[in-house]
Structures are given as C-alpha cells and as structure tokens.
Amino acid sequence: MAWLSLIIAGLFEIAWAYSMKESAGFTRLWPSIVTVILMIVSFVLLAYSMKTLPLGTAYAVWTGIGSVGALVVGILLLGESTSALRMLAAVLIVSGLVLMKLSSPE
C-alpha cells in the first residue's frame, strides 16, 4: 500500500507543478488555490508512504516521478524541448527509480 500511495503522491506532484506554472507566480487565484490543495494531498500521501518505506527511497521516488512527469507534461502541453540530452536525463532518472524500488525491503 505504501508504494501505491507513493506513486499517487508523485502523480499529484506532477499536477501541482503544472498548476503552479499556470498560476503565473501565484498571481492567478484559481490555479494558485489548486496548486496548494494538490501540494497538500501530495505531501500527505508521501508522509503516509514514509511510515514504512525508507526516507531516501520514498523521497527519491516521489521527486523522480514528479521530475519525469513534469518533463512529459512540459513537452506535451507546453511545447518544451525534446532534446536528446533531456531525454537521456529522463531515462537516467527512471533507471534510478527502478533501482530504488528493487533495493527496497517492501
């Protein structure tokens, strides 16, 4: 259950990163409110997963999901670059996440 809540927390991290971008530096009300709500949900789910998962693993996976997810959202919705170096970085992050999962006790 901890892994599932961690994955969901990572998905909420992607959503709050996108809504933060849409908030234009917290100058737009509704995207700002959505950002704060999504952040809270993401943090609560992360905290729940940390009850049983190691700190380093949980935090690395959470930030990794958020990083790669934000990269994908940026490419798909915001027209950001798909350079080879950015794609290599994403592959390396995902590889690290897989290794974290494989090395965790749960």
Secondary structure, DSSP 8 states (H G I E B T S, - for coil): -HHHHHHHHHHHHHHHHHHHHHTTTTTSHHHHHHHHHHHHHHHHHHHHHTTTS-HHHHHHHHHHHHHHHHHHHHHHHH-----HHHHHHHHHHHHHHHHHHHHS--
